[in-house]
Amino acid sequence: MRLDETFAVAVTAERLGGMILFDRQLRGVAHARPRRRVLRNGFDHFTAQIVLDGALTVGTPNGSRIVGPGECALIDMSQPMETRASQARVITLSIPRDVIEVAAPEPGRLHGAVLPQDRARLLTGFLHSVLDELPRHGASDRQRLERVTAELLALTLAGHVPPASDAVRTASAAACRRRARRYIDAHPGTTPDDVSRAVGVSRSVLYRAFEASGGVARVIRSHRLARLRALLASPDECGRISDLSRACGFSSESDCSRAFKAAYGVSPSDYRHLRRAESNPGAASPQGLAEWWDDLR
């Protein structure tokens, strides 16, 4: 959202294995995720927001904090949030939930947490250097850098481990989620009952483990949608959308289309056309991208 006439945003992004590293320069801008949007798009990752210059205001249902230079705010993208910046440069690290669960047994306690400069200094310095160096490194190097980042993140979060009595319970829930996610990845047509049997826990235990993510059914659907989106983005995949939707676990093409549009704002067929036009500019309409997008909508 534009806050005032000073609005300006510049973003560069680099993939770091399963993570994404952003360098964001923000002026007069806010980013809000109310509960309705959270439920609609099914994001399930965390972000670490490290302020290099200026200040970032981070708001959650528990209140708001001003994050200054050298500090790091942690945001659970499956929870409502808002950030505001009059002027700031921010390193944003997008982190898969399973990485956070290894680093901190109770990730739900991290939403909106602000790590002080002395605790975040090592991670901040490393990621700042990585932003400069990453374009010169290939996929294998990036996977190694991802592992180093995960270790530094765990070290940074070491002071946020819950008390021992809670750690046992939450570590068990985290292990349940990891096993369930592996099963869901391998079986796109699965149901919550299938998952509970495969993981070896009751439905109530499974539901509690995924409560912070909106429930296991939502996670299953998010995995299906992500799988379908990857297929539609592949230039080598020419299968019919009805066949692809069934392969991704949807019971019907209409159910798939409704869910896809609710999550990404565009139908599966229009998403495929958009991605193909991006990868083959010579075949795209001479219209501007914004005009073409309006036509699609």
BAMIZA-735806 format. One record per residue (C-alpha): residue number from 0; residue in one letter; chain; y, x, z. Coordinates in Angstrom, 2 decimals. Layout:
N
@i=NUM aa=A ch=A y=Y x=X z=Z
...
END
This chain:
297
@i=0 aa=M ch=A y=0.00 x=0.00 z=0.00
@i=1 aa=R ch=A y=3.51 x=1.17 z=-0.84
@i=2 aa=L ch=A y=5.59 x=1.50 z=2.33
@i=3 aa=D ch=A y=8.99 x=2.23 z=0.79
@i=4 aa=E ch=A y=10.77 x=3.65 z=-2.24
@i=5 aa=T ch=A y=9.61 x=7.20 z=-1.40
@i=6 aa=F ch=A y=6.02 x=6.24 z=-2.35
@i=7 aa=A ch=A y=4.15 x=9.11 z=-4.02
@i=8 aa=V ch=A y=0.50 x=10.18 z=-3.92
@i=9 aa=A ch=A y=-1.26 x=13.24 z=-5.36
@i=10 aa=V ch=A y=-5.02 x=13.64 z=-4.88
@i=11 aa=T ch=A y=-7.54 x=16.24 z=-5.99
@i=12 aa=A ch=A y=-11.24 x=15.87 z=-5.19
@i=13 aa=E ch=A y=-14.28 x=18.14 z=-5.27
@i=14 aa=R ch=A y=-17.92 x=17.20 z=-4.73
@i=15 aa=L ch=A y=-19.63 x=19.19 z=-2.00
@i=16 aa=G ch=A y=-23.29 x=18.19 z=-2.35
@i=17 aa=G ch=A y=-23.52 x=14.77 z=-0.71
@i=18 aa=M ch=A y=-19.97 x=15.07 z=0.63
@i=19 aa=I ch=A y=-16.63 x=14.74 z=-1.15
@i=20 aa=L ch=A y=-13.62 x=16.86 z=-0.23
@i=21 aa=F ch=A y=-10.12 x=15.52 z=-0.97
@i=22 aa=D ch=A y=-6.74 x=17.24 z=-0.85
@i=23 aa=R ch=A y=-4.23 x=14.38 z=-0.46
@i=24 aa=Q ch=A y=-0.44 x=14.63 z=-0.50
@i=25 aa=L ch=A y=1.00 x=11.34 z=0.73
@i=26 aa=R ch=A y=4.48 x=9.92 z=0.95
@i=27 aa=G ch=A y=5.45 x=6.38 z=1.93
@i=28 aa=V ch=A y=1.88 x=5.05 z=1.72
@i=29 aa=A ch=A y=-0.59 x=3.08 z=3.85
@i=30 aa=H ch=A y=-4.31 x=2.53 z=3.40
@i=31 aa=A ch=A y=-5.79 x=-0.58 z=5.06
@i=32 aa=R ch=A y=-9.36 x=-1.84 z=5.33
@i=33 aa=P ch=A y=-9.41 x=-5.22 z=7.10
@i=34 aa=R ch=A y=-12.73 x=-6.72 z=8.14
@i=35 aa=R ch=A y=-12.98 x=-8.84 z=4.99
@i=36 aa=R ch=A y=-12.79 x=-5.77 z=2.75
@i=37 aa=V ch=A y=-15.21 x=-3.86 z=4.98
@i=38 aa=L ch=A y=-17.80 x=-6.61 z=4.61
@i=39 aa=R ch=A y=-17.22 x=-6.93 z=0.87
@i=40 aa=N ch=A y=-17.67 x=-3.37 z=-0.34
@i=41 aa=G ch=A y=-20.33 x=-2.12 z=2.05
@i=42 aa=F ch=A y=-19.05 x=1.44 z=2.57
@i=43 aa=D ch=A y=-21.19 x=3.16 z=5.17
@i=44 aa=H ch=A y=-19.82 x=6.70 z=5.40
@i=45 aa=F ch=A y=-17.38 x=8.45 z=7.73
@i=46 aa=T ch=A y=-14.24 x=10.34 z=6.88
@i=47 aa=A ch=A y=-12.68 x=13.25 z=8.73
@i=48 aa=Q ch=A y=-8.89 x=13.21 z=8.22
@i=49 aa=I ch=A y=-7.44 x=16.66 z=8.90
@i=50 aa=V ch=A y=-3.64 x=16.84 z=8.86
@i=51 aa=L ch=A y=-2.22 x=20.06 z=7.45
@i=52 aa=D ch=A y=1.46 x=19.06 z=7.38
@i=53 aa=G ch=A y=3.44 x=16.03 z=8.52
@i=54 aa=A ch=A y=1.80 x=13.21 z=10.46
@i=55 aa=L ch=A y=-0.76 x=10.47 z=9.84
@i=56 aa=T ch=A y=-0.88 x=7.28 z=11.92
@i=57 aa=V ch=A y=-4.47 x=6.06 z=12.32
@i=58 aa=G ch=A y=-5.12 x=2.52 z=13.54
@i=59 aa=T ch=A y=-8.41 x=0.91 z=14.60
@i=60 aa=P ch=A y=-9.23 x=-2.24 z=16.63
@i=61 aa=N ch=A y=-8.97 x=-0.03 z=19.73
@i=62 aa=G ch=A y=-5.37 x=1.01 z=19.05
@i=63 aa=S ch=A y=-3.43 x=3.55 z=17.00
@i=64 aa=R ch=A y=-2.82 x=7.28 z=17.25
@i=65 aa=I ch=A y=-0.42 x=9.68 z=15.55
@i=66 aa=V ch=A y=-2.36 x=12.65 z=14.19
@i=67 aa=G ch=A y=-0.34 x=15.83 z=13.86
@i=68 aa=P ch=A y=-0.85 x=19.18 z=12.10
@i=69 aa=G ch=A y=-4.20 x=20.78 z=12.90
@i=70 aa=E ch=A y=-5.67 x=17.62 z=14.42
@i=71 aa=C ch=A y=-8.63 x=15.70 z=12.96
@i=72 aa=A ch=A y=-9.14 x=11.92 z=13.04
@i=73 aa=L ch=A y=-12.61 x=10.46 z=12.53
@i=74 aa=I ch=A y=-12.96 x=7.10 z=10.78
@i=75 aa=D ch=A y=-16.08 x=4.95 z=10.42
@i=76 aa=M ch=A y=-15.62 x=3.27 z=7.02
@i=77 aa=S ch=A y=-17.93 x=0.43 z=8.09
@i=78 aa=Q ch=A y=-15.23 x=-0.59 z=10.62
@i=79 aa=P ch=A y=-11.68 x=-1.96 z=10.12
@i=80 aa=M ch=A y=-9.00 x=0.71 z=9.93
@i=81 aa=E ch=A y=-5.52 x=1.56 z=8.69
@i=82 aa=T ch=A y=-3.65 x=4.79 z=8.03
@i=83 aa=R ch=A y=0.08 x=5.28 z=7.40
@i=84 aa=A ch=A y=1.98 x=8.34 z=6.26
@i=85 aa=S ch=A y=5.71 x=8.76 z=5.71
@i=86 aa=Q ch=A y=4.96 x=12.28 z=4.54
@i=87 aa=A ch=A y=1.76 x=14.25 z=5.07
@i=88 aa=R ch=A y=-0.73 x=16.58 z=3.49
@i=89 aa=V ch=A y=-4.26 x=15.66 z=4.56
@i=90 aa=I ch=A y=-7.69 x=17.15 z=3.91
@i=91 aa=T ch=A y=-10.15 x=14.26 z=3.83
@i=92 aa=L ch=A y=-13.88 x=14.92 z=4.08
@i=93 aa=S ch=A y=-16.17 x=12.02 z=3.10
@i=94 aa=I ch=A y=-19.38 x=12.37 z=5.13
@i=95 aa=P ch=A y=-22.67 x=10.46 z=4.75
@i=96 aa=R ch=A y=-23.60 x=8.56 z=7.90
@i=97 aa=D ch=A y=-26.89 x=10.42 z=8.35
@i=98 aa=V ch=A y=-24.98 x=13.73 z=8.58
@i=99 aa=I ch=A y=-22.76 x=12.28 z=11.31
@i=100 aa=E ch=A y=-25.80 x=10.90 z=13.16
@i=101 aa=V ch=A y=-27.32 x=14.39 z=13.28
@i=102 aa=A ch=A y=-24.04 x=15.85 z=14.56
@i=103 aa=A ch=A y=-23.37 x=13.09 z=17.14
@i=104 aa=P ch=A y=-26.09 x=10.79 z=18.51
@i=105 aa=E ch=A y=-23.66 x=7.88 z=18.99
@i=106 aa=P ch=A y=-21.41 x=7.74 z=15.91
@i=107 aa=G ch=A y=-19.98 x=4.34 z=16.87
@i=108 aa=R ch=A y=-17.96 x=6.07 z=19.61
@i=109 aa=L ch=A y=-16.24 x=8.27 z=17.02
@i=110 aa=H ch=A y=-14.25 x=5.58 z=15.16
@i=111 aa=G ch=A y=-10.60 x=6.45 z=15.65
@i=112 aa=A ch=A y=-11.32 x=9.55 z=17.76
@i=113 aa=V ch=A y=-8.78 x=12.36 z=17.33
@i=114 aa=L ch=A y=-10.00 x=15.91 z=17.82
@i=115 aa=P ch=A y=-7.32 x=18.31 z=19.12
@i=116 aa=Q ch=A y=-6.17 x=21.33 z=17.18
@i=117 aa=D ch=A y=-8.14 x=23.85 z=19.23
@i=118 aa=R ch=A y=-11.43 x=21.98 z=18.62
@i=119 aa=A ch=A y=-10.80 x=21.29 z=14.92
@i=120 aa=R ch=A y=-9.39 x=24.72 z=14.06
@i=121 aa=L ch=A y=-12.60 x=26.29 z=12.73
@i=122 aa=L ch=A y=-13.49 x=23.31 z=10.53
@i=123 aa=T ch=A y=-9.89 x=23.03 z=9.31
@i=124 aa=G ch=A y=-9.66 x=26.68 z=8.31
@i=125 aa=F ch=A y=-13.00 x=26.59 z=6.53
@i=126 aa=L ch=A y=-12.27 x=23.42 z=4.52
@i=127 aa=H ch=A y=-8.80 x=24.66 z=3.61
@i=128 aa=S ch=A y=-10.37 x=27.81 z=2.15
@i=129 aa=V ch=A y=-13.11 x=25.83 z=0.41
@i=130 aa=L ch=A y=-10.52 x=23.70 z=-1.42
@i=131 aa=D ch=A y=-9.09 x=26.85 z=-3.00
@i=132 aa=E ch=A y=-12.45 x=28.45 z=-3.82
@i=133 aa=L ch=A y=-14.68 x=25.50 z=-4.75
@i=134 aa=P ch=A y=-13.72 x=25.20 z=-8.45
@i=135 aa=R ch=A y=-15.26 x=28.63 z=-9.00
@i=136 aa=H ch=A y=-18.66 x=27.67 z=-7.56
@i=137 aa=G ch=A y=-21.56 x=25.85 z=-9.16
@i=138 aa=A ch=A y=-23.95 x=23.19 z=-7.85
@i=139 aa=S ch=A y=-26.27 x=25.54 z=-5.95
@i=140 aa=D ch=A y=-23.36 x=27.21 z=-4.13
@i=141 aa=R ch=A y=-21.91 x=23.81 z=-3.27
@i=142 aa=Q ch=A y=-25.16 x=22.71 z=-1.65
@i=143 aa=R ch=A y=-25.07 x=25.81 z=0.54
@i=144 aa=L ch=A y=-21.42 x=25.13 z=1.41
@i=145 aa=E ch=A y=-22.38 x=21.56 z=2.27
@i=146 aa=R ch=A y=-24.90 x=22.85 z=4.82
@i=147 aa=V ch=A y=-22.28 x=25.16 z=6.35
@i=148 aa=T ch=A y=-19.82 x=22.25 z=6.53
@i=149 aa=A ch=A y=-22.41 x=20.08 z=8.28
@i=150 aa=E ch=A y=-23.06 x=22.83 z=10.85
@i=151 aa=L ch=A y=-19.35 x=23.34 z=11.50
@i=152 aa=L ch=A y=-18.90 x=19.59 z=11.83
@i=153 aa=A ch=A y=-21.69 x=19.46 z=14.42
@i=154 aa=L ch=A y=-20.04 x=22.32 z=16.30
@i=155 aa=T ch=A y=-16.67 x=20.54 z=16.18
@i=156 aa=L ch=A y=-18.19 x=17.30 z=17.51
@i=157 aa=A ch=A y=-20.19 x=18.99 z=20.26
@i=158 aa=G ch=A y=-17.70 x=17.85 z=22.89
@i=159 aa=H ch=A y=-18.16 x=14.19 z=21.90
@i=160 aa=V ch=A y=-21.87 x=13.90 z=22.67
@i=161 aa=P ch=A y=-22.40 x=10.86 z=24.98
@i=162 aa=P ch=A y=-23.89 x=11.20 z=28.48
@i=163 aa=A ch=A y=-27.58 x=12.05 z=28.64
@i=164 aa=S ch=A y=-28.68 x=8.53 z=29.60
@i=165 aa=D ch=A y=-26.99 x=7.09 z=26.52
@i=166 aa=A ch=A y=-27.95 x=9.97 z=24.24
@i=167 aa=V ch=A y=-31.67 x=9.20 z=24.45
@i=168 aa=R ch=A y=-31.13 x=5.56 z=23.44
@i=169 aa=T ch=A y=-28.67 x=6.32 z=20.65
@i=170 aa=A ch=A y=-30.68 x=9.25 z=19.28
@i=171 aa=S ch=A y=-33.66 x=6.88 z=18.98
@i=172 aa=A ch=A y=-31.51 x=4.40 z=17.05
@i=173 aa=A ch=A y=-30.29 x=7.17 z=14.76
@i=174 aa=A ch=A y=-33.86 x=8.26 z=14.04
@i=175 aa=C ch=A y=-34.74 x=4.63 z=13.27
@i=176 aa=R ch=A y=-31.87 x=4.41 z=10.79
@i=177 aa=R ch=A y=-32.84 x=7.65 z=9.06
@i=178 aa=R ch=A y=-36.46 x=6.49 z=8.59
@i=179 aa=A ch=A y=-35.29 x=3.07 z=7.42
@i=180 aa=R ch=A y=-32.86 x=4.51 z=4.88
@i=181 aa=R ch=A y=-35.53 x=6.76 z=3.40
@i=182 aa=Y ch=A y=-37.82 x=3.74 z=3.00
@i=183 aa=I ch=A y=-35.03 x=1.64 z=1.46
@i=184 aa=D ch=A y=-34.23 x=4.41 z=-1.02
@i=185 aa=A ch=A y=-37.86 x=4.56 z=-2.13
@i=186 aa=H ch=A y=-38.38 x=0.76 z=-2.22
@i=187 aa=P ch=A y=-35.34 x=-1.01 z=-3.73
@i=188 aa=G ch=A y=-37.03 x=-4.42 z=-3.63
@i=189 aa=T ch=A y=-37.75 x=-4.24 z=0.08
@i=190 aa=T ch=A y=-36.81 x=-6.85 z=2.72
@i=191 aa=P ch=A y=-35.80 x=-6.40 z=6.37
@i=192 aa=D ch=A y=-39.31 x=-7.45 z=7.42
@i=193 aa=D ch=A y=-40.83 x=-4.81 z=5.13
@i=194 aa=V ch=A y=-38.55 x=-2.16 z=6.59
@i=195 aa=S ch=A y=-39.36 x=-3.05 z=10.21
@i=196 aa=R ch=A y=-43.10 x=-2.83 z=9.48
@i=197 aa=A ch=A y=-42.74 x=0.47 z=7.59
@i=198 aa=V ch=A y=-40.62 x=2.07 z=10.30
@i=199 aa=G ch=A y=-42.80 x=0.68 z=13.08
@i=200 aa=V ch=A y=-40.18 x=-1.17 z=15.12
@i=201 aa=S ch=A y=-39.50 x=-4.83 z=15.82
@i=202 aa=R ch=A y=-36.92 x=-6.76 z=13.79
@i=203 aa=S ch=A y=-34.61 x=-6.95 z=16.81
@i=204 aa=V ch=A y=-34.72 x=-3.17 z=17.30
@i=205 aa=L ch=A y=-34.06 x=-2.63 z=13.59
@i=206 aa=Y ch=A y=-31.16 x=-5.09 z=13.60
@i=207 aa=R ch=A y=-29.58 x=-3.43 z=16.65
@i=208 aa=A ch=A y=-29.88 x=-0.03 z=15.00
@i=209 aa=F ch=A y=-27.91 x=-1.26 z=11.97
@i=210 aa=E ch=A y=-25.49 x=-3.52 z=13.83
@i=211 aa=A ch=A y=-22.53 x=-1.16 z=13.34
@i=212 aa=S ch=A y=-23.20 x=-1.13 z=9.56
@i=213 aa=G ch=A y=-23.18 x=-4.93 z=9.28
@i=214 aa=G ch=A y=-26.95 x=-5.40 z=9.46
@i=215 aa=V ch=A y=-29.98 x=-4.04 z=7.63
@i=216 aa=A ch=A y=-29.78 x=-6.68 z=4.87
@i=217 aa=R ch=A y=-26.29 x=-5.48 z=4.00
@i=218 aa=V ch=A y=-27.50 x=-1.88 z=3.88
@i=219 aa=I ch=A y=-30.36 x=-2.84 z=1.55
@i=220 aa=R ch=A y=-27.94 x=-4.60 z=-0.79
@i=221 aa=S ch=A y=-25.53 x=-1.65 z=-0.72
@i=222 aa=H ch=A y=-28.35 x=0.69 z=-1.74
@i=223 aa=R ch=A y=-29.31 x=-1.64 z=-4.60
@i=224 aa=L ch=A y=-25.73 x=-1.82 z=-5.82
@i=225 aa=A ch=A y=-25.27 x=1.95 z=-5.64
@i=226 aa=R ch=A y=-28.50 x=2.47 z=-7.61
@i=227 aa=L ch=A y=-27.41 x=-0.01 z=-10.28
@i=228 aa=R ch=A y=-23.94 x=1.50 z=-10.53
@i=229 aa=A ch=A y=-25.45 x=4.95 z=-11.11
@i=230 aa=L ch=A y=-27.68 x=3.57 z=-13.87
@i=231 aa=L ch=A y=-24.80 x=1.79 z=-15.59
@i=232 aa=A ch=A y=-22.71 x=4.96 z=-15.47
@i=233 aa=S ch=A y=-25.42 x=7.02 z=-17.17
@i=234 aa=P ch=A y=-24.75 x=7.42 z=-20.92
@i=235 aa=D ch=A y=-28.51 x=7.75 z=-21.54
@i=236 aa=E ch=A y=-29.40 x=4.41 z=-19.92
@i=237 aa=C ch=A y=-29.40 x=1.64 z=-22.54
@i=238 aa=G ch=A y=-31.60 x=-0.94 z=-20.81
@i=239 aa=R ch=A y=-30.60 x=-4.56 z=-20.54
@i=240 aa=I ch=A y=-28.68 x=-5.39 z=-17.40
@i=241 aa=S ch=A y=-31.22 x=-8.08 z=-16.49
@i=242 aa=D ch=A y=-34.00 x=-5.46 z=-16.54
@i=243 aa=L ch=A y=-31.93 x=-2.93 z=-14.60
@i=244 aa=S ch=A y=-31.01 x=-5.49 z=-11.94
@i=245 aa=R ch=A y=-34.70 x=-6.31 z=-11.35
@i=246 aa=A ch=A y=-35.55 x=-2.59 z=-11.23
@i=247 aa=C ch=A y=-32.90 x=-2.20 z=-8.52
@i=248 aa=G ch=A y=-34.46 x=-4.96 z=-6.40
@i=249 aa=F ch=A y=-32.31 x=-8.00 z=-7.25
@i=250 aa=S ch=A y=-34.12 x=-11.30 z=-7.60
@i=251 aa=S ch=A y=-31.97 x=-12.47 z=-10.53
@i=252 aa=E ch=A y=-29.27 x=-11.23 z=-12.86
@i=253 aa=S ch=A y=-26.82 x=-13.86 z=-11.60
@i=254 aa=D ch=A y=-27.30 x=-12.77 z=-7.96
@i=255 aa=C ch=A y=-26.85 x=-9.16 z=-9.05
@i=256 aa=S ch=A y=-23.69 x=-9.91 z=-11.03
@i=257 aa=R ch=A y=-22.08 x=-11.79 z=-8.12
@i=258 aa=A ch=A y=-22.88 x=-9.01 z=-5.66
@i=259 aa=F ch=A y=-21.71 x=-6.27 z=-8.04
@i=260 aa=K ch=A y=-18.40 x=-7.96 z=-8.76
@i=261 aa=A ch=A y=-17.81 x=-8.65 z=-5.07
@i=262 aa=A ch=A y=-18.43 x=-4.97 z=-4.27
@i=263 aa=Y ch=A y=-16.64 x=-3.27 z=-7.18
@i=264 aa=G ch=A y=-14.27 x=-5.89 z=-8.57
@i=265 aa=V ch=A y=-15.82 x=-5.95 z=-12.03
@i=266 aa=S ch=A y=-19.04 x=-7.30 z=-13.58
@i=267 aa=P ch=A y=-21.95 x=-4.94 z=-14.39
@i=268 aa=S ch=A y=-21.41 x=-5.28 z=-18.16
@i=269 aa=D ch=A y=-17.67 x=-4.58 z=-17.90
@i=270 aa=Y ch=A y=-18.34 x=-1.62 z=-15.61
@i=271 aa=R ch=A y=-20.73 x=-0.17 z=-18.21
@i=272 aa=H ch=A y=-18.14 x=-0.61 z=-20.99
@i=273 aa=L ch=A y=-15.46 x=1.00 z=-18.85
@i=274 aa=R ch=A y=-17.57 x=4.05 z=-18.02
@i=275 aa=R ch=A y=-18.64 x=4.52 z=-21.63
@i=276 aa=A ch=A y=-15.06 x=4.34 z=-22.80
@i=277 aa=E ch=A y=-14.09 x=6.97 z=-20.22
@i=278 aa=S ch=A y=-16.84 x=9.32 z=-21.40
@i=279 aa=N ch=A y=-16.03 x=8.73 z=-25.10
@i=280 aa=P ch=A y=-12.23 x=8.45 z=-25.42
@i=281 aa=G ch=A y=-12.39 x=8.41 z=-29.22
@i=282 aa=A ch=A y=-14.26 x=5.13 z=-29.13
@i=283 aa=A ch=A y=-11.91 x=3.46 z=-26.67
@i=284 aa=S ch=A y=-9.28 x=0.90 z=-27.55
@i=285 aa=P ch=A y=-5.86 x=2.35 z=-28.47
@i=286 aa=Q ch=A y=-4.44 x=0.19 z=-25.70
@i=287 aa=G ch=A y=-3.49 x=1.87 z=-22.47
@i=288 aa=L ch=A y=-6.19 x=1.89 z=-19.81
@i=289 aa=A ch=A y=-4.20 x=-0.48 z=-17.60
@i=290 aa=E ch=A y=-3.83 x=-3.02 z=-20.42
@i=291 aa=W ch=A y=-7.50 x=-2.77 z=-21.30
@i=292 aa=W ch=A y=-8.46 x=-3.26 z=-17.66
@i=293 aa=D ch=A y=-6.31 x=-6.38 z=-17.53
@i=294 aa=D ch=A y=-8.11 x=-7.68 z=-20.61
@i=295 aa=L ch=A y=-11.48 x=-7.07 z=-18.98
@i=296 aa=R ch=A y=-10.43 x=-8.96 z=-15.86
END
